[in-house]
């Protein structure tokens, strides 16, 4: 884990994002997306990529972060299966693929200097006090 002062704020925000993802995935009335092609796929990619990157802001690359990524991929597959089972949503294999691609992209971005974003944010917050 990175040496964050406000980890008790950052972690719940990440888990809140996961809960919102589950809610939006199983909600009978999904959010309205723009009317352009592949908007749905982009939404899957961005949501899973952002959540993976968010946890990359908190955890250093390693076993625990890898487990978060694998868990997010498993969550994406499970949610797609549940969407197929509920009857008011549809399951799409391509959605699960874009979920996994988003997770992988978030993981790659977390291996860059961008992963220090919360550390930079905390420095700014503490400097202004």
Buried (B, 14 or more C-beta within 10 A) or exposed (E): EBEBEEBEEBBEEBEEBBEEBBEBBBEEEBEEEEEEEEEBBBBBBBBBBBBBBBBBBBBEEEEEBEEBBEEBBEBBBEBBEBBEEEEEBEBBEEBBBBBBBBBBBBBBBBEEEEBEBBBEBBEEEEEEE
